Amino acid sequence: MIKEIAQITIKPGMDKQFEQGVSQATPLFLRSHGCHGVQLFRSIEQPDQYTLVVDWETVDDHMVLFRESPEFQQWRGLVAETFAAPPNVHHVSKVL
């Protein structure tokens, strides 16, 4: 199991639209091969900064299967206009 960590900066005043888009996209993630969960966190100190954490079986489940799927296109359609910059995405695995 790995986690996709996406640091997302949104445009000012688009917080409600972004959060609603993530909420609508959650079923898209969850029906994708290898996805086991989605969480969204908002920074206290920088409220335009969000962290999206998605649990995947493998990196390929995210980077190949999901990214090449219609669900990915739908996800981006729901939230892309709220992005101030492209998301910074990396993957982590549990060590301890």
Summary of the structure (lengths in Angstrom):
residues: 96
radius of gyration: 12.9
end to end distance: 13.4
largest distance: 38.1
contacts: 257
relative contact order: 0.31
helix: 39%
strand: 32%
